[in-house]
Amino acid sequence: MKNTHKKFLLRKRKENERNLRHYANTNENYYQFDVVLILLCSEFVICVLEIQSG
């Protein structure tokens, strides 16, 4: 009885680690996406300002 309980806990811990790793990866992807969006917006603003100033 104890042995199966231990195995279950170990498996549970591994699943949690995997979920954490997955969460960290998706978070990183969102961050990179935000950076790309900020760069695109700043490029757009610079172009608009250049056009306005002639």
PDB file with SEQRES, HELIX, SHEET and CRYST1 records, atoms N, CA, C and O in Angstrom:
SEQRES   1 A   54  MET LYS ASN THR HIS LYS LYS PHE LEU LEU ARG LYS ARG          
SEQRES   2 A   54  LYS GLU ASN GLU ARG ASN LEU ARG HIS TYR ALA ASN THR          
SEQRES   3 A   54  ASN GLU ASN TYR TYR GLN PHE ASP VAL VAL LEU ILE LEU          
SEQRES   4 A   54  LEU CYS SER GLU PHE VAL ILE CYS VAL LEU GLU ILE GLN          
SEQRES   5 A   54  SER GLY                                                      
HELIX    1 AA1 LYS A    2  SER A   53  1                                  52    
CRYST1    1.000    1.000    1.000  90.00  90.00  90.00 P 1           1          
ATOM      1  N   MET A   1       0.835  -1.208   0.000  1.00  0.00           N  
ATOM      2  CA  MET A   1       0.000   0.000   0.000  1.00  0.00           C  
ATOM      3  C   MET A   1       0.869   1.258   0.000  1.00  0.00           C  
ATOM      4  O   MET A   1       0.624   2.193  -0.762  1.00  0.00           O  
ATOM      5  N   LYS A   2       1.883   1.270   0.859  1.00  0.00           N  
ATOM      6  CA  LYS A   2       2.750   2.450   0.950  1.00  0.00           C  
ATOM      7  C   LYS A   2       3.502   2.684  -0.357  1.00  0.00           C  
ATOM      8  O   LYS A   2       3.666   3.824  -0.791  1.00  0.00           O  
ATOM      9  N   ASN A   3       3.948   1.617  -0.969  1.00  0.00           N  
ATOM     10  CA  ASN A   3       4.751   1.725  -2.190  1.00  0.00           C  
ATOM     11  C   ASN A   3       3.975   2.406  -3.318  1.00  0.00           C  
ATOM     12  O   ASN A   3       4.507   3.282  -3.999  1.00  0.00           O  
ATOM     13  N   THR A   4       2.739   2.011  -3.512  1.00  0.00           N  
ATOM     14  CA  THR A   4       1.945   2.615  -4.577  1.00  0.00           C  
ATOM     15  C   THR A   4       1.683   4.085  -4.275  1.00  0.00           C  
ATOM     16  O   THR A   4       1.628   4.910  -5.187  1.00  0.00           O  
ATOM     17  N   HIS A   5       1.524   4.406  -3.010  1.00  0.00           N  
ATOM     18  CA  HIS A   5       1.297   5.798  -2.609  1.00  0.00           C  
ATOM     19  C   HIS A   5       2.523   6.644  -2.959  1.00  0.00           C  
ATOM     20  O   HIS A   5       2.395   7.762  -3.458  1.00  0.00           O  
ATOM     21  N   LYS A   6       3.707   6.099  -2.691  1.00  0.00           N  
ATOM     22  CA  LYS A   6       4.952   6.803  -3.026  1.00  0.00           C  
ATOM     23  C   LYS A   6       5.056   7.033  -4.533  1.00  0.00           C  
ATOM     24  O   LYS A   6       5.394   8.128  -4.983  1.00  0.00           O  
ATOM     25  N   LYS A   7       4.765   6.001  -5.295  1.00  0.00           N  
ATOM     26  CA  LYS A   7       4.839   6.110  -6.756  1.00  0.00           C  
ATOM     27  C   LYS A   7       3.884   7.189  -7.260  1.00  0.00           C  
ATOM     28  O   LYS A   7       4.212   7.965  -8.157  1.00  0.00           O  
ATOM     29  N   PHE A   8       2.715   7.217  -6.669  1.00  0.00           N  
ATOM     30  CA  PHE A   8       1.718   8.207  -7.073  1.00  0.00           C  
ATOM     31  C   PHE A   8       2.234   9.619  -6.795  1.00  0.00           C  
ATOM     32  O   PHE A   8       2.103  10.516  -7.627  1.00  0.00           O  
ATOM     33  N   LEU A   9       2.823   9.801  -5.607  1.00  0.00           N  
ATOM     34  CA  LEU A   9       3.342  11.125  -5.246  1.00  0.00           C  
ATOM     35  C   LEU A   9       4.476  11.548  -6.175  1.00  0.00           C  
ATOM     36  O   LEU A   9       4.558  12.707  -6.583  1.00  0.00           O  
ATOM     37  N   LEU A  10       5.348  10.597  -6.505  1.00  0.00           N  
ATOM     38  CA  LEU A  10       6.450  10.905  -7.418  1.00  0.00           C  
ATOM     39  C   LEU A  10       5.917  11.312  -8.786  1.00  0.00           C  
ATOM     40  O   LEU A  10       6.381  12.280  -9.389  1.00  0.00           O  
ATOM     41  N   ARG A  11       4.944  10.559  -9.256  1.00  0.00           N  
ATOM     42  CA  ARG A  11       4.366  10.868 -10.564  1.00  0.00           C  
ATOM     43  C   ARG A  11       3.707  12.250 -10.524  1.00  0.00           C  
ATOM     44  O   ARG A  11       3.823  13.027 -11.471  1.00  0.00           O  
ATOM     45  N   LYS A  12       3.027  12.543  -9.436  1.00  0.00           N  
ATOM     46  CA  LYS A  12       2.354  13.827  -9.272  1.00  0.00           C  
ATOM     47  C   LYS A  12       3.383  14.965  -9.311  1.00  0.00           C  
ATOM     48  O   LYS A  12       3.158  15.994  -9.948  1.00  0.00           O  
ATOM     49  N   ARG A  13       4.504  14.767  -8.629  1.00  0.00           N  
ATOM     50  CA  ARG A  13       5.535  15.803  -8.583  1.00  0.00           C  
ATOM     51  C   ARG A  13       6.106  16.041  -9.985  1.00  0.00           C  
ATOM     52  O   ARG A  13       6.346  17.185 -10.370  1.00  0.00           O  
ATOM     53  N   LYS A  14       6.323  14.966 -10.744  1.00  0.00           N  
ATOM     54  CA  LYS A  14       6.841  15.100 -12.109  1.00  0.00           C  
ATOM     55  C   LYS A  14       5.863  15.873 -12.988  1.00  0.00           C  
ATOM     56  O   LYS A  14       6.264  16.712 -13.795  1.00  0.00           O  
ATOM     57  N   GLU A  15       4.575  15.580 -12.822  1.00  0.00           N  
ATOM     58  CA  GLU A  15       3.561  16.289 -13.611  1.00  0.00           C  
ATOM     59  C   GLU A  15       3.572  17.780 -13.271  1.00  0.00           C  
ATOM     60  O   GLU A  15       3.456  18.630 -14.154  1.00  0.00           O  
ATOM     61  N   ASN A  16       3.711  18.081 -11.990  1.00  0.00           N  
ATOM     62  CA  ASN A  16       3.750  19.488 -11.576  1.00  0.00           C  
ATOM     63  C   ASN A  16       4.956  20.195 -12.178  1.00  0.00           C  
ATOM     64  O   ASN A  16       4.848  21.330 -12.641  1.00  0.00           O  
ATOM     65  N   GLU A  17       6.110  19.522 -12.170  1.00  0.00           N  
ATOM     66  CA  GLU A  17       7.313  20.109 -12.766  1.00  0.00           C  
ATOM     67  C   GLU A  17       7.089  20.396 -14.241  1.00  0.00           C  
ATOM     68  O   GLU A  17       7.462  21.455 -14.745  1.00  0.00           O  
ATOM     69  N   ARG A  18       6.475  19.438 -14.923  1.00  0.00           N  
ATOM     70  CA  ARG A  18       6.229  19.604 -16.358  1.00  0.00           C  
ATOM     71  C   ARG A  18       5.297  20.796 -16.580  1.00  0.00           C  
ATOM     72  O   ARG A  18       5.526  21.599 -17.485  1.00  0.00           O  
ATOM     73  N   ASN A  19       4.254  20.915 -15.764  1.00  0.00           N  
ATOM     74  CA  ASN A  19       3.316  22.031 -15.898  1.00  0.00           C  
ATOM     75  C   ASN A  19       4.018  23.358 -15.657  1.00  0.00           C  
ATOM     76  O   ASN A  19       3.777  24.329 -16.374  1.00  0.00           O  
ATOM     77  N   LEU A  20       4.879  23.403 -14.657  1.00  0.00           N  
ATOM     78  CA  LEU A  20       5.613  24.634 -14.362  1.00  0.00           C  
ATOM     79  C   LEU A  20       6.504  25.014 -15.528  1.00  0.00           C  
ATOM     80  O   LEU A  20       6.581  26.178 -15.920  1.00  0.00           O  
ATOM     81  N   ARG A  21       7.180  24.005 -16.079  1.00  0.00           N  
ATOM     82  CA  ARG A  21       8.073  24.268 -17.205  1.00  0.00           C  
ATOM     83  C   ARG A  21       7.273  24.790 -18.391  1.00  0.00           C  
ATOM     84  O   ARG A  21       7.687  25.733 -19.066  1.00  0.00           O  
ATOM     85  N   HIS A  22       6.127  24.171 -18.635  1.00  0.00           N  
ATOM     86  CA  HIS A  22       5.257  24.595 -19.744  1.00  0.00           C  
ATOM     87  C   HIS A  22       4.783  26.032 -19.521  1.00  0.00           C  
ATOM     88  O   HIS A  22       4.751  26.839 -20.450  1.00  0.00           O  
ATOM     89  N   TYR A  23       4.419  26.337 -18.282  1.00  0.00           N  
ATOM     90  CA  TYR A  23       3.952  27.689 -17.954  1.00  0.00           C  
ATOM     91  C   TYR A  23       5.065  28.707 -18.182  1.00  0.00           C  
ATOM     92  O   TYR A  23       4.827  29.788 -18.721  1.00  0.00           O  
ATOM     93  N   ALA A  24       6.274  28.358 -17.772  1.00  0.00           N  
ATOM     94  CA  ALA A  24       7.416  29.255 -17.963  1.00  0.00           C  
ATOM     95  C   ALA A  24       7.659  29.495 -19.448  1.00  0.00           C  
ATOM     96  O   ALA A  24       7.930  30.622 -19.863  1.00  0.00           O  
ATOM     97  N   ASN A  25       7.561  28.432 -20.250  1.00  0.00           N  
ATOM     98  CA  ASN A  25       7.773  28.571 -21.695  1.00  0.00           C  
ATOM     99  C   ASN A  25       6.727  29.471 -22.333  1.00  0.00           C  
ATOM    100  O   ASN A  25       7.072  30.330 -23.144  1.00  0.00           O  
ATOM    101  N   THR A  26       5.465  29.295 -21.986  1.00  0.00           N  
ATOM    102  CA  THR A  26       4.424  30.122 -22.595  1.00  0.00           C  
ATOM    103  C   THR A  26       4.600  31.564 -22.153  1.00  0.00           C  
ATOM    104  O   THR A  26       4.378  32.489 -22.935  1.00  0.00           O  
ATOM    105  N   ASN A  27       4.996  31.756 -20.908  1.00  0.00           N  
ATOM    106  CA  ASN A  27       5.232  33.109 -20.405  1.00  0.00           C  
ATOM    107  C   ASN A  27       6.330  33.787 -21.204  1.00  0.00           C  
ATOM    108  O   ASN A  27       6.221  34.959 -21.564  1.00  0.00           O  
ATOM    109  N   GLU A  28       7.388  33.036 -21.477  1.00  0.00           N  
ATOM    110  CA  GLU A  28       8.518  33.565 -22.244  1.00  0.00           C  
ATOM    111  C   GLU A  28       8.059  33.953 -23.646  1.00  0.00           C  
ATOM    112  O   GLU A  28       8.455  34.994 -24.171  1.00  0.00           O  
ATOM    113  N   ASN A  29       7.223  33.111 -24.247  1.00  0.00           N  
ATOM    114  CA  ASN A  29       6.715  33.399 -25.593  1.00  0.00           C  
ATOM    115  C   ASN A  29       5.873  34.664 -25.609  1.00  0.00           C  
ATOM    116  O   ASN A  29       5.972  35.468 -26.536  1.00  0.00           O  
ATOM    117  N   TYR A  30       5.040  34.843 -24.583  1.00  0.00           N  
ATOM    118  CA  TYR A  30       4.236  36.060 -24.506  1.00  0.00           C  
ATOM    119  C   TYR A  30       5.146  37.274 -24.395  1.00  0.00           C  
ATOM    120  O   TYR A  30       4.901  38.307 -25.020  1.00  0.00           O  
ATOM    121  N   TYR A  31       6.202  37.140 -23.592  1.00  0.00           N  
ATOM    122  CA  TYR A  31       7.125  38.258 -23.404  1.00  0.00           C  
ATOM    123  C   TYR A  31       7.786  38.627 -24.728  1.00  0.00           C  
ATOM    124  O   TYR A  31       7.880  39.806 -25.070  1.00  0.00           O  
ATOM    125  N   GLN A  32       8.244  37.622 -25.472  1.00  0.00           N  
ATOM    126  CA  GLN A  32       8.876  37.885 -26.767  1.00  0.00           C  
ATOM    127  C   GLN A  32       7.873  38.533 -27.719  1.00  0.00           C  
ATOM    128  O   GLN A  32       8.226  39.432 -28.482  1.00  0.00           O  
ATOM    129  N   PHE A  33       6.648  38.085 -27.672  1.00  0.00           N  
ATOM    130  CA  PHE A  33       5.598  38.645 -28.526  1.00  0.00           C  
ATOM    131  C   PHE A  33       5.379  40.123 -28.175  1.00  0.00           C  
ATOM    132  O   PHE A  33       5.232  40.961 -29.065  1.00  0.00           O  
ATOM    133  N   ASP A  34       5.359  40.434 -26.874  1.00  0.00           N  
ATOM    134  CA  ASP A  34       5.209  41.825 -26.433  1.00  0.00           C  
ATOM    135  C   ASP A  34       6.350  42.688 -26.952  1.00  0.00           C  
ATOM    136  O   ASP A  34       6.125  43.810 -27.406  1.00  0.00           O  
ATOM    137  N   VAL A  35       7.561  42.176 -26.890  1.00  0.00           N  
ATOM    138  CA  VAL A  35       8.724  42.930 -27.371  1.00  0.00           C  
ATOM    139  C   VAL A  35       8.585  43.228 -28.857  1.00  0.00           C  
ATOM    140  O   VAL A  35       8.861  44.344 -29.300  1.00  0.00           O  
ATOM    141  N   VAL A  36       8.158  42.232 -29.626  1.00  0.00           N  
ATOM    142  CA  VAL A  36       7.976  42.428 -31.070  1.00  0.00           C  
ATOM    143  C   VAL A  36       6.910  43.498 -31.322  1.00  0.00           C  
ATOM    144  O   VAL A  36       7.079  44.364 -32.180  1.00  0.00           O  
ATOM    145  N   LEU A  37       5.820  43.429 -30.570  1.00  0.00           N  
ATOM    146  CA  LEU A  37       4.752  44.428 -30.736  1.00  0.00           C  
ATOM    147  C   LEU A  37       5.260  45.829 -30.416  1.00  0.00           C  
ATOM    148  O   LEU A  37       4.964  46.776 -31.144  1.00  0.00           O  
ATOM    149  N   ILE A  38       6.017  45.969 -29.339  1.00  0.00           N  
ATOM    150  CA  ILE A  38       6.556  47.279 -28.949  1.00  0.00           C  
ATOM    151  C   ILE A  38       7.483  47.812 -30.035  1.00  0.00           C  
ATOM    152  O   ILE A  38       7.428  48.993 -30.377  1.00  0.00           O  
ATOM    153  N   LEU A  39       8.330  46.948 -30.574  1.00  0.00           N  
ATOM    154  CA  LEU A  39       9.244  47.378 -31.639  1.00  0.00           C  
ATOM    155  C   LEU A  39       8.469  47.827 -32.877  1.00  0.00           C  
ATOM    156  O   LEU A  39       8.799  48.843 -33.488  1.00  0.00           O  
ATOM    157  N   LEU A  40       7.438  47.065 -33.241  1.00  0.00           N  
ATOM    158  CA  LEU A  40       6.624  47.441 -34.407  1.00  0.00           C  
ATOM    159  C   LEU A  40       5.939  48.785 -34.187  1.00  0.00           C  
ATOM    160  O   LEU A  40       5.903  49.627 -35.084  1.00  0.00           O  
ATOM    161  N   CYS A  41       5.402  48.977 -32.997  1.00  0.00           N  
ATOM    162  CA  CYS A  41       4.713  50.240 -32.687  1.00  0.00           C  
ATOM    163  C   CYS A  41       5.691  51.406 -32.727  1.00  0.00           C  
ATOM    164  O   CYS A  41       5.364  52.467 -33.257  1.00  0.00           O  
ATOM    165  N   SER A  42       6.873  51.226 -32.180  1.00  0.00           N  
ATOM    166  CA  SER A  42       7.838  52.325 -32.183  1.00  0.00           C  
ATOM    167  C   SER A  42       8.286  52.649 -33.608  1.00  0.00           C  
ATOM    168  O   SER A  42       8.471  53.817 -33.950  1.00  0.00           O  
ATOM    169  N   GLU A  43       8.459  51.617 -34.440  1.00  0.00           N  
ATOM    170  CA  GLU A  43       8.796  51.849 -35.852  1.00  0.00           C  
ATOM    171  C   GLU A  43       7.705  52.665 -36.532  1.00  0.00           C  
ATOM    172  O   GLU A  43       7.983  53.606 -37.276  1.00  0.00           O  
ATOM    173  N   PHE A  44       6.460  52.289 -36.263  1.00  0.00           N  
ATOM    174  CA  PHE A  44       5.320  52.977 -36.864  1.00  0.00           C  
ATOM    175  C   PHE A  44       5.279  54.452 -36.441  1.00  0.00           C  
ATOM    176  O   PHE A  44       5.056  55.342 -37.262  1.00  0.00           O  
ATOM    177  N   VAL A  45       5.500  54.688 -35.139  1.00  0.00           N  
ATOM    178  CA  VAL A  45       5.481  56.062 -34.616  1.00  0.00           C  
ATOM    179  C   VAL A  45       6.593  56.877 -35.259  1.00  0.00           C  
ATOM    180  O   VAL A  45       6.371  58.025 -35.645  1.00  0.00           O  
ATOM    181  N   ILE A  46       7.777  56.306 -35.379  1.00  0.00           N  
ATOM    182  CA  ILE A  46       8.905  57.017 -36.000  1.00  0.00           C  
ATOM    183  C   ILE A  46       8.570  57.372 -37.447  1.00  0.00           C  
ATOM    184  O   ILE A  46       8.841  58.489 -37.888  1.00  0.00           O  
ATOM    185  N   CYS A  47       7.984  56.431 -38.190  1.00  0.00           N  
ATOM    186  CA  CYS A  47       7.612  56.699 -39.589  1.00  0.00           C  
ATOM    187  C   CYS A  47       6.600  57.822 -39.680  1.00  0.00           C  
ATOM    188  O   CYS A  47       6.728  58.707 -40.526  1.00  0.00           O  
ATOM    189  N   VAL A  48       5.588  57.797 -38.813  1.00  0.00           N  
ATOM    190  CA  VAL A  48       4.547  58.832 -38.829  1.00  0.00           C  
ATOM    191  C   VAL A  48       5.157  60.196 -38.528  1.00  0.00           C  
ATOM    192  O   VAL A  48       4.832  61.184 -39.186  1.00  0.00           O  
ATOM    193  N   LEU A  49       6.040  60.249 -37.533  1.00  0.00           N  
ATOM    194  CA  LEU A  49       6.678  61.526 -37.171  1.00  0.00           C  
ATOM    195  C   LEU A  49       7.529  62.051 -38.325  1.00  0.00           C  
ATOM    196  O   LEU A  49       7.532  63.251 -38.600  1.00  0.00           O  
ATOM    197  N   GLU A  50       8.245  61.159 -38.996  1.00  0.00           N  
ATOM    198  CA  GLU A  50       9.081  61.579 -40.126  1.00  0.00           C  
ATOM    199  C   GLU A  50       8.215  62.132 -41.257  1.00  0.00           C  
ATOM    200  O   GLU A  50       8.572  63.128 -41.887  1.00  0.00           O  
ATOM    201  N   ILE A  51       7.082  61.488 -41.510  1.00  0.00           N  
ATOM    202  CA  ILE A  51       6.182  61.939 -42.581  1.00  0.00           C  
ATOM    203  C   ILE A  51       5.606  63.317 -42.222  1.00  0.00           C  
ATOM    204  O   ILE A  51       5.520  64.205 -43.069  1.00  0.00           O  
ATOM    205  N   GLN A  52       5.218  63.475 -40.959  1.00  0.00           N  
ATOM    206  CA  GLN A  52       4.617  64.743 -40.533  1.00  0.00           C  
ATOM    207  C   GLN A  52       5.633  65.888 -40.606  1.00  0.00           C  
ATOM    208  O   GLN A  52       5.292  67.000 -41.009  1.00  0.00           O  
ATOM    209  N   SER A  53       6.872  65.613 -40.217  1.00  0.00           N  
ATOM    210  CA  SER A  53       7.887  66.677 -40.214  1.00  0.00           C  
ATOM    211  C   SER A  53       8.389  66.959 -41.635  1.00  0.00           C  
ATOM    212  O   SER A  53       9.044  67.972 -41.877  1.00  0.00           O  
ATOM    213  N   GLY A  54       8.082  66.072 -42.552  1.00  0.00           N  
ATOM    214  CA  GLY A  54       8.420  66.264 -43.959  1.00  0.00           C  
ATOM    215  C   GLY A  54       9.843  65.923 -44.211  1.00  0.00           C  
ATOM    216  O   GLY A  54      10.311  66.024 -45.345  1.00  0.00           O  
TER     217      GLY A  54                                                      
END                                                                             
